Amino acid sequence: MSAQRQFRLLTVHYGLYQLSFAMAGGFVGAYLLKLGTPLPVALGAYAALLIARFGLRFVSLAIVRRVGYRGSIMLGVTLAGCQFAPLMRADEPLWLLIWLLTVSVAESLYWPVYHSAAAVIGGASRGRELGIRTAVGALVSVLGPLAGGLLLARFGPAVDFGIAGALALCSMVPILMMGRIEAGPVPGARESLRGFDRRGMLTFAADGWMASGLALAWPMVLFLSLGSHYEGFGIANAGAGLVGAATGLLCGRGIDRGSRDRYLTFVTGALVLSFALRASASWSPLAANVANATGAAVMGLYVPVLMSAIYDRAKQSGAAYRFHFAAEAGWDAGAAAGCLAAAAVALATEMPSLVILPASLGIWAMYLCVRGQGGTAGARFTQAEATSAG
């Protein structure tokens, strides 16, 4: 099967899976708050999920070795689609624990394999491919929040979560149509701790630390700033998605022309501004909407810059799955620590929007890790570098 067809099928899968997340997964934090969960406790629950996911990665190695890469993606998607049943009763500690474990296993299986597949499939026009994926994700983030907000407000969580779960299962069809995923051998537990790419792991750790504020804490802050209304929350995210789609395509083309470092400098400054705007979101719903739209534009630039560097390094390593296994562990560690820092801020202040500020400390680390990797063809590192990193 041609690399281009593999890329198309993986992109279709990504679009359907992200639509499922945008309809329901993106509302999980808001749903927990609606159940009466305090913001610090909700952030602590996310930290617990990430810590569990970190530990379960070693269990996932045995599963991936047994069922293969495509089988692992499909198993992860199946579990992700089933997470909404226990989530419905997350106000009870036992069901909250079951939800945390279900999501932890699902994501420990899914994300390292998905990123490995994205790294080894295509790559001739990495920036363009990532621009397309970012645009697809951004457009999905328009339809998903609109539909999710409407369904939650008018019909309740059972209908919204049920449809989202069905969409997640439908996203397996393109995976079934794909050819073999050449992501290298599945490492053993000991082997996975040796020879990993330190720069890749640190890059993902910095991204995870920032994501604790931008992807986990911010949606809950936005929900509270908009009066805890599902429909308003969905409309705000839908409008932001339109902005993110355009910037993602623009940045992807620039990366293919060898302009990654130029975009990186711009993105770094824009991230600082984005954090500042989001930190002031508690002042008014208008401020929250402006911060949300501005942040989506920045993320449309940031994601292609970051992931083009990561995917190039993963592909050049010759063992994409081992690379992403270690990198994702770094992401979990960074995001869990960031969530705990945000929870501490939430306990210390009455302004919810300030909880995202600790995540801004990851900007400089991300810049140092990505800088100097050039354009699409510029990401090269030797096997000696990878080995010495372990």
C-alpha positions as CSV (number, residue, x, y, z in Angstrom):
1,M,0.0,0.0,0.0
2,S,1.3,3.4,-0.9
3,A,2.5,5.8,1.8
4,Q,0.0,8.4,0.6
5,R,-2.9,6.1,1.0
6,Q,-1.7,5.0,4.4
7,F,-1.5,8.7,5.4
8,R,-5.1,9.4,4.1
9,L,-6.5,6.4,6.1
10,L,-4.7,7.4,9.3
11,T,-5.9,11.0,8.8
12,V,-9.5,9.8,8.4
13,H,-9.2,7.7,11.6
14,Y,-7.7,10.7,13.4
15,G,-10.6,12.9,12.3
16,L,-13.3,10.5,13.5
17,Y,-11.5,9.7,16.8
18,Q,-10.9,13.4,17.5
19,L,-14.6,14.2,16.7
20,S,-15.5,11.7,19.4
21,F,-13.2,13.4,21.8
22,A,-14.4,16.9,20.8
23,M,-18.1,15.8,21.4
24,A,-17.5,14.3,24.8
25,G,-13.9,14.0,25.9
26,G,-13.5,17.7,25.7
27,F,-16.4,18.1,28.1
28,V,-15.1,15.7,30.7
29,G,-13.5,18.4,32.9
30,A,-16.7,20.5,32.6
31,Y,-18.8,17.4,33.4
32,L,-16.8,16.8,36.6
33,L,-17.3,20.4,37.6
34,K,-21.0,20.1,36.9
35,L,-21.2,17.1,39.2
36,G,-19.9,19.4,42.0
37,T,-16.3,18.4,41.9
38,P,-14.1,21.3,43.1
39,L,-11.5,22.5,40.6
40,P,-8.5,21.4,42.7
41,V,-10.0,17.9,43.0
42,A,-10.7,17.7,39.3
43,L,-7.1,18.7,38.5
44,G,-5.9,16.1,41.0
45,A,-8.1,13.5,39.2
46,Y,-6.3,14.3,36.0
47,A,-2.9,14.0,37.7
48,A,-3.9,10.6,39.1
49,L,-5.0,9.5,35.6
50,L,-1.6,10.5,34.1
51,I,0.4,8.8,36.9
52,A,-1.6,5.6,36.4
53,R,-1.0,5.9,32.6
54,F,2.7,6.3,33.2
55,G,2.8,3.0,35.3
56,L,0.6,1.1,32.9
57,R,2.9,1.7,30.0
58,F,5.0,-1.3,31.0
59,V,1.9,-3.4,31.0
60,S,1.0,-2.2,27.6
61,L,4.3,-3.4,26.1
62,A,3.2,-7.0,26.6
63,I,-0.2,-6.3,25.0
64,V,1.4,-4.5,22.0
65,R,3.8,-7.4,21.5
66,R,0.9,-9.9,21.5
67,V,-1.7,-8.1,19.3
68,G,0.6,-5.9,17.1
69,Y,0.5,-2.2,16.3
70,R,-2.9,-2.1,14.5
71,G,-4.5,-4.3,17.1
72,S,-3.2,-2.1,19.9
73,I,-4.7,1.0,18.3
74,M,-8.1,-0.7,17.9
75,L,-8.0,-2.0,21.5
76,G,-7.1,1.4,22.8
77,V,-10.0,3.0,20.8
78,T,-12.4,0.3,22.1
79,L,-11.5,1.1,25.7
80,A,-11.7,4.8,25.0
81,G,-15.2,4.4,23.6
82,C,-16.2,2.4,26.7
83,Q,-14.9,5.0,29.2
84,F,-18.2,7.0,29.2
85,A,-20.2,4.3,31.0
86,P,-18.3,4.7,34.3
87,L,-17.9,8.4,33.7
88,M,-21.7,8.8,34.0
89,R,-21.3,7.8,37.7
90,A,-18.1,9.6,38.4
91,D,-19.6,11.4,41.4
92,E,-19.1,8.0,43.2
93,P,-15.5,7.3,44.1
94,L,-15.5,3.7,42.9
95,W,-16.8,4.6,39.4
96,L,-14.4,7.5,39.2
97,L,-11.6,5.0,39.9
98,I,-12.9,2.7,37.2
99,W,-13.0,5.6,34.7
100,L,-9.5,6.6,35.6
101,L,-8.2,3.0,35.0
102,T,-10.1,2.6,31.8
103,V,-8.8,5.8,30.3
104,S,-5.3,5.1,31.5
105,V,-5.1,1.7,29.8
106,A,-6.7,3.0,26.7
107,E,-4.3,5.9,26.3
108,S,-1.2,3.9,27.3
109,L,-2.0,1.6,24.4
110,Y,-3.2,4.1,21.8
111,W,-1.0,7.2,21.8
112,P,2.5,5.7,21.5
113,V,1.3,3.5,18.6
114,Y,-0.6,6.3,16.9
115,H,2.4,8.7,17.0
116,S,4.7,5.9,15.9
117,A,2.4,5.3,12.9
118,A,2.3,9.0,12.1
119,A,6.1,9.2,12.3
120,V,6.8,6.3,9.9
121,I,4.0,6.9,7.4
122,G,4.8,9.7,5.0
123,G,7.4,12.3,5.9
124,A,8.4,13.5,2.4
125,S,6.3,16.7,3.2
126,R,6.2,16.5,6.9
127,G,5.1,20.1,7.4
128,R,2.2,19.8,4.9
129,E,1.1,16.5,6.4
130,L,1.0,17.9,9.9
131,G,-0.7,21.1,8.7
132,I,-3.4,18.9,7.2
133,R,-3.8,16.9,10.4
134,T,-3.8,20.0,12.5
135,A,-6.5,21.6,10.2
136,V,-8.6,18.4,10.4
137,G,-8.3,18.4,14.1
138,A,-9.2,22.1,14.2
139,L,-12.3,21.7,12.0
140,V,-13.4,18.7,14.0
141,S,-13.1,21.0,17.1
142,V,-15.7,23.2,15.5
143,L,-18.3,20.6,14.8
144,G,-17.6,18.5,17.9
145,P,-18.1,21.2,20.6
146,L,-21.2,22.5,18.9
147,A,-22.8,19.1,18.7
148,G,-21.6,18.1,22.2
149,G,-22.7,21.3,23.9
150,L,-26.2,21.0,22.2
151,L,-26.6,17.3,23.1
152,L,-25.5,17.8,26.7
153,A,-27.7,20.8,27.3
154,R,-30.8,19.4,25.5
155,F,-30.6,15.6,25.9
156,G,-28.1,15.0,28.7
157,P,-24.8,13.2,29.0
158,A,-26.2,9.7,28.2
159,V,-27.0,10.7,24.6
160,D,-23.9,12.7,24.0
161,F,-21.5,10.1,25.5
162,G,-23.3,7.3,23.7
163,I,-22.9,9.0,20.2
164,A,-19.2,9.8,21.0
165,G,-18.5,6.2,22.0
166,A,-20.0,5.0,18.7
167,L,-17.9,7.4,16.7
168,A,-14.8,6.2,18.5
169,L,-15.6,2.7,17.4
170,C,-16.3,3.8,13.8
171,S,-12.8,5.3,13.7
172,M,-11.4,1.8,13.7
173,V,-12.6,1.1,10.1
174,P,-9.8,3.1,8.4
175,I,-7.2,1.3,10.7
176,L,-8.6,-2.1,9.5
177,M,-8.0,-0.9,5.9
178,M,-4.4,0.1,6.5
179,G,-1.3,-1.9,5.7
180,R,1.4,-3.0,8.0
181,I,2.8,-0.3,10.4
182,E,6.6,-0.5,10.2
183,A,7.3,1.1,13.6
184,G,10.2,-1.2,14.5
185,P,10.4,-4.0,17.2
186,V,8.4,-3.8,20.4
187,P,11.0,-3.4,23.2
188,G,11.1,-5.4,26.4
189,A,10.6,-3.6,29.7
190,R,14.3,-3.3,30.4
191,E,15.2,-2.4,26.8
192,S,12.6,0.4,26.9
193,L,14.7,2.0,29.7
194,R,17.9,2.0,27.7
195,G,18.9,3.8,24.5
196,F,16.0,6.3,24.4
197,D,16.3,9.7,22.8
198,R,16.7,12.1,25.7
199,R,16.0,15.2,23.6
200,G,12.7,13.7,22.4
201,M,11.7,12.7,25.9
202,L,12.5,16.1,27.3
203,T,10.6,17.8,24.5
204,F,7.5,15.8,25.2
205,A,7.9,16.4,29.0
206,A,7.9,20.2,28.4
207,D,4.9,19.8,26.1
208,G,3.1,17.8,28.8
209,W,3.8,20.4,31.4
210,M,2.3,23.1,29.2
211,A,-0.6,20.9,28.2
212,S,-1.5,20.6,31.9
213,G,-2.5,24.2,31.6
214,L,-3.6,24.6,28.0
215,A,-5.4,21.3,27.4
216,L,-6.5,20.1,30.9
217,A,-6.9,23.1,33.2
218,W,-7.9,25.7,30.6
219,P,-11.2,24.0,29.4
220,M,-12.4,23.9,33.0
221,V,-11.4,27.6,33.6
222,L,-13.3,28.5,30.4
223,F,-16.3,26.6,31.4
224,L,-16.4,28.4,34.8
225,S,-15.8,31.8,33.1
226,L,-18.8,31.2,30.8
227,G,-21.2,30.5,33.6
228,S,-20.9,26.7,33.6
229,H,-23.2,26.4,30.5
230,Y,-22.5,23.5,28.1
231,E,-23.9,25.3,25.0
232,G,-21.8,28.5,25.6
233,F,-18.7,26.4,26.2
234,G,-19.3,24.5,23.0
235,I,-19.8,27.6,20.9
236,A,-16.7,29.2,22.3
237,N,-14.6,26.2,21.4
238,A,-16.2,25.9,17.9
239,G,-15.3,29.5,17.1
240,A,-11.7,28.9,18.3
241,G,-11.5,25.8,16.1
242,L,-12.0,27.9,12.9
243,V,-9.0,30.0,13.8
244,G,-6.8,27.1,14.5
245,A,-7.5,25.4,11.2
246,A,-6.2,28.3,9.1
247,T,-3.0,28.8,11.1
248,G,-2.2,25.0,11.1
249,L,-2.1,24.9,7.3
250,L,0.0,28.1,7.1
251,C,2.6,26.8,9.5
252,G,2.9,23.4,7.8
253,R,3.8,24.9,4.5
254,G,6.5,27.1,6.2
255,I,8.1,24.0,7.8
256,D,8.5,22.3,4.5
257,R,10.4,25.3,3.2
258,G,12.9,24.9,6.1
259,S,11.4,27.7,8.3
260,R,10.8,25.7,11.5
261,D,13.2,27.8,13.6
262,R,11.6,31.0,12.4
263,Y,8.1,29.8,13.3
264,L,9.5,28.4,16.6
265,T,10.7,31.9,17.7
266,F,7.3,33.4,16.7
267,V,5.3,30.6,18.5
268,T,7.4,31.0,21.6
269,G,6.4,34.7,21.9
270,A,2.8,33.9,21.0
271,L,2.6,31.2,23.7
272,V,3.7,33.8,26.3
273,L,1.0,36.2,25.2
274,S,-1.6,33.3,25.1
275,F,-0.9,32.4,28.7
276,A,-1.1,36.0,29.8
277,L,-4.5,36.4,28.1
278,R,-5.9,33.1,29.5
279,A,-4.7,34.1,33.0
280,S,-7.0,37.2,32.8
281,A,-10.0,35.2,31.6
282,S,-11.7,35.3,35.0
283,W,-12.5,39.0,34.5
284,S,-15.3,38.5,32.0
285,P,-16.8,36.1,29.5
286,L,-15.6,38.3,26.7
287,A,-12.0,38.1,28.0
288,A,-12.4,34.3,28.2
289,N,-13.6,34.1,24.6
290,V,-10.8,36.3,23.2
291,A,-8.2,34.3,25.1
292,N,-9.7,31.0,23.8
293,A,-9.7,32.2,20.1
294,T,-6.2,33.6,20.4
295,G,-5.0,30.4,22.0
296,A,-6.4,28.3,19.2
297,A,-4.5,30.3,16.7
298,V,-1.3,29.9,18.6
299,M,-1.8,26.1,18.9
300,G,-2.5,25.9,15.2
301,L,1.1,27.1,14.8
302,Y,2.6,25.3,17.7
303,V,1.5,21.7,17.0
304,P,3.1,21.4,13.5
305,V,6.4,23.0,14.8
306,L,6.6,20.6,17.8
307,M,5.4,17.4,16.1
308,S,7.4,17.8,12.9
309,A,10.6,17.8,15.0
310,I,9.4,14.8,17.1
311,Y,8.2,12.7,14.1
312,D,11.4,13.3,12.2
313,R,13.5,12.2,15.1
314,A,11.3,9.1,15.6
315,K,11.5,8.1,12.0
316,Q,15.3,8.6,11.9
317,S,15.7,6.5,15.0
318,G,14.7,3.3,13.1
319,A,12.6,2.3,16.2
320,A,9.6,4.6,16.2
321,Y,7.6,2.8,18.8
322,R,10.4,2.6,21.3
323,F,11.0,6.3,20.7
324,H,7.4,7.3,21.4
325,F,7.1,4.8,24.3
326,A,9.8,6.8,26.1
327,A,8.6,10.2,24.8
328,E,5.0,9.6,25.9
329,A,6.3,8.6,29.4
330,G,8.0,12.0,29.5
331,W,4.7,13.7,28.5
332,D,2.8,11.9,31.3
333,A,5.4,12.9,33.9
334,G,5.4,16.5,32.8
335,A,1.6,16.8,32.6
336,A,1.0,15.0,35.9
337,A,3.4,17.4,37.6
338,G,1.8,20.4,35.9
339,C,-1.7,19.3,37.1
340,L,-0.5,19.0,40.7
341,A,1.1,22.5,40.4
342,A,-2.2,23.8,39.0
343,A,-4.2,22.1,41.8
344,A,-1.9,23.8,44.4
345,V,-2.6,27.2,42.8
346,A,-6.3,26.5,42.7
347,L,-6.2,25.8,46.5
348,A,-4.3,29.1,47.1
349,T,-6.4,31.5,45.1
350,E,-10.0,32.4,44.3
351,M,-9.2,33.3,40.7
352,P,-9.6,30.0,38.6
353,S,-7.8,31.4,35.6
354,L,-4.5,31.7,37.5
355,V,-4.2,27.9,37.7
356,I,-2.8,27.8,34.2
357,L,0.2,30.0,35.0
358,P,2.6,27.2,36.3
359,A,2.3,25.6,32.8
360,S,3.9,28.6,31.2
361,L,7.2,27.6,32.7
362,G,7.4,24.9,30.0
363,I,7.7,27.4,27.2
364,W,11.5,28.0,27.5
365,A,12.2,24.3,27.9
366,M,10.3,23.5,24.8
367,Y,12.1,26.2,22.8
368,L,15.5,24.9,23.9
369,C,14.6,21.3,22.9
370,V,13.1,22.1,19.4
371,R,15.6,24.9,18.4
372,G,18.2,24.0,15.9
373,Q,16.4,21.0,14.3
374,G,15.9,23.0,11.1
375,G,13.2,22.1,8.6
376,T,11.8,18.7,7.6
377,A,15.0,17.4,6.5
378,G,16.9,18.9,9.4
379,A,16.0,16.4,12.1
380,R,18.9,14.0,12.3
381,F,20.6,12.3,15.2
382,T,23.0,9.5,15.4
383,Q,22.5,6.1,17.0
384,A,25.4,7.0,19.3
385,E,23.4,10.0,20.6
386,A,20.4,7.8,21.3
387,T,22.5,5.2,23.0
388,S,24.4,7.7,25.2
389,A,21.1,9.3,26.2
390,G,20.2,6.1,28.1
